[in-house]
Structure formats: C-alpha cells, structure tokens
Amino acid sequence: MALTQSLWYNHSGLSKDRFVEQLFTKLVTQRKIYETNTTMADDDTDEWGGSRAITPRFTDNSDCENAFRNYFCWLNFPRCDTEGRSLLLCRSVCENFMTACQYSSDLWRCGDPKYVNARSAEISTTWVDQKLVYYRAPYPGSPFKDNAADPDTDKPLVVCTPSLENIAQSSFVRISPVVLAIFAVVLWSIS
C-alpha cells in the first residue's frame, strides 16, 4: 500500500482496513436482505426488478461468506513481492469463492486471461437461451495467476496473493494458548 497519496488525507493501513471491513459488512448484509426478501421471492424477481429469482448464496452459508471475505481482503490488501510490487490474486481465490457460493460455471471469471478483458473475443460454442456465451467481462481481481510450488519441497512459492498452504490453522494453534493466557491475565487484573 502506498504510504502517501493525494486523494485522502487520512490514507493509512488502518483507515483502509476499516473501510474494507465496513464495505464488506454492508455488501453481505444487503445480499442477505435481498436473499430473504419474501416479496421478491413471491414475485420471482431480483433486486433490479428483473424476472429471475435471487439465488441465496450468503444466507445460511458461512463458507460463501468466508470465501467472499478472503477474496475481498486479498483483493484490497494484496501480497507484495520482494521489490514491494503487488502480486496478482491466485486463481484459487476466485475458484474458492465461486465454488463456496455455488455460482454456475457460466458465471465464473477465473479463467484464462486471454479471454477475460481481451482485445478480441474467443470463438464461442456455448449456447444459453439461443445466444452464444462469451467470457470477456471484466472481473475484479482479474487476471488471476496459478499457484506454484517449489519442486523440491512442494511448499508454495510467493507468485500470487495469498500463496499460502495451511497457514491459518497452524498459526491459530500456535497463537491460541498465548492469546488465551493474555486474555486470562487481563480478566484476572480487572476483577
């Protein structure tokens, strides 16, 4: 993240983190409101007045919400290489989000960047409602990069964001007793 810029006077990691958290919460809350709106469900309409019912993705699906949180955070706070340049999102981030939220494959935009945002369209062979389907629509975070692993150790190489392997769980297990001990001391000192 750039240390200085001219658009916002309070540009910092903390203010951006707060903004991203608030926007994420707003988006998920709004989706859940739409997904549980009985009037729209009864009328078989979406939030734009279209003639298709809303597919519930976030309601009662914590996997979808977590995958979206990861996608949104890594999109806004990408990993950097050794020279401080932001790395592309890993294709697996997009695929995990699409899978967890049960998007149909024709909505996925995690594919080959030669078609997504390309100068020329692919030759489509897919028909939906008597129309050819093309996959050129821009998608936040694209183009995506494939994960890579060290051939000797099979450990992830830092080639994209996040380039992690089982980090969260092992870190939590190591940190958890320390956090609990600190929390216990704080509670003990308050009482």
C-alpha positions, -999 to +999 in steps of 0.1 A: +000+000+000+013+034-009+024+054+021+013+087+006-012+098-020-033+129-026-069+117-027-075+111+010-059+130+039-062+100+062-049+073+039-034+046+061-035+009+065-059+012+094-083+036+076-083+014+045-088-017+067-118+000+084-132+010+050-129-025+036-144-041+067-174-017+066-179-022+028-177-060+032-203-059+060-226-036+040-224-059+009-230-091+028-259-076+049-275-062+017-272-096-001-288-113+029-317-088+029-323-094-008-320-132-004-345-133+024-370-108+010-403-127+007-419-101-016-392-105-042-393-143-038-431-143-042-429-121-073-400-142-087-379-110-092-344-098-084-333-066-067-332-048-101-368-057-110-356-085-133-377-115-139-354-140-122-355-151-086-325-144-064-303-174-057-295-175-020-257-176-016-248-159+017-279-168+038-271-199+059-238-204+040-208-193+061-184-209+036-196-184+009-193-155+033-158-166+044-147-171+008-160-137-002-143-121+029-110-137+018-115-126-018-124-091-008-095-087+017-068-101-006-081-080-035-077-049-013-046-059+005-025-080-020+007-097-011+039-079-023+070-094-039+105-087-026+106-054-045+073-041-030+051-047-060+016-060-056+011-096-067-019-108-087-046-127-070-042-165-071-068-182-094-076-205-064-091-174-046-116-169-074-123-206-077-129-210-040-153-181-040-172-194-070-174-229-055-183-219-020-211-196-032-223-222-057-221-200-088-229-218-120-198-223-143-211-199-169-207-171-143-171-179-134-145-154-145-114-171-131-102-184-164-076-178-189-069-140-191-066-142-229-104-141-229-112-121-198-106-084-207-091-094-240-089-073-272-107-100-292-133-125-283-130-162-282-149-183-306-179-193-285-195-228-288-217-224-257-254-215-262-277-202-235-313-192-244-304-192-281-275-168-276-237-175-277-219-170-244-186-151-242-164-148-212-148-113-217-165-094-190-141-076-166-140-092-132-125-076-100-091-091-094-085-104-129-063-115-144-056-144-120-024-163-116-019-200-109-003-211-076+032-225-079+052-248-056+088-255-051+096-287-069+120-299-042+100-291-010+065-288-025+060-256-005+041-227-021+061-201-039+052-165-035+039-158-070+004-146-062-019-135-034-021-152-009+003-181-018-005-199+015-006-235+025-025-245+057-012-213+074-043-202+092-049-233+112-013-240+122-008-203+132-040-203+152-030-234+171+004-218+180-011-184+189-042-196+206-026-206+240-008-172+241-039-153+234-058-172+260-031-166+286-031-129+279-069-128+280-069-146+313-044-122+328-064-092+316-096-106+331-079-115+363-064-080+367-098-064+360-116-084+387 
